[in-house]
Amino acid sequence: MKTKMATILTVLMMMSSATAFAMIPSAEIALSGVAPGMSVDEAVAVYGQATYRGDDAYFQNGVKADLDDFNRNLIEELKINRPGSGVTTPAGIGISSPESAIVEAYGQPDKMEYDDGKNEYTYYASDSRMKLKIEAMNGAVVKIKCDLYD
């Protein structure tokens, strides 16, 4: 009886720890083939020429890339909030996607916040290098941000 009870408790603890964090593969943290940690040159090859302002690169498809302070060819963060851009995550989530598609694609978030009328879903990469943040308002995705996680 003790052995059976110990086995049941062990299985329950393993199941609860497995569902505590989504921890998605780092390959899922990208916008239309460009990921944090890539070079601006690689992004230009995918998105086309960029316009630069300060530490940021802006692409015609609406993606904004924040560049590293010390290596201006390294992308630290990517953001999109323009509807109709066609930019998506590898799971197909884009601006105006239904909010329900977020959890369908990535599972329960590692962190969930409600801020200024928006639901913010945060997912961390299983290798702890990056994170994905998706904001939704009124049932639709309004912003996607991928960045290197410090």
Beta strands, then each sheet from edge to edge (+ up, - down):
strand 1: 50-53
strand 2: 56-59
strand 3: 64-67
strand 4: 75-80
strand 5: 111-115
strand 6: 118-124
strand 7: 130-137
strand 8: 140-148
sheet 1: 1+ 2- 3+ 4- 8+ 7- 6+ 5-
end
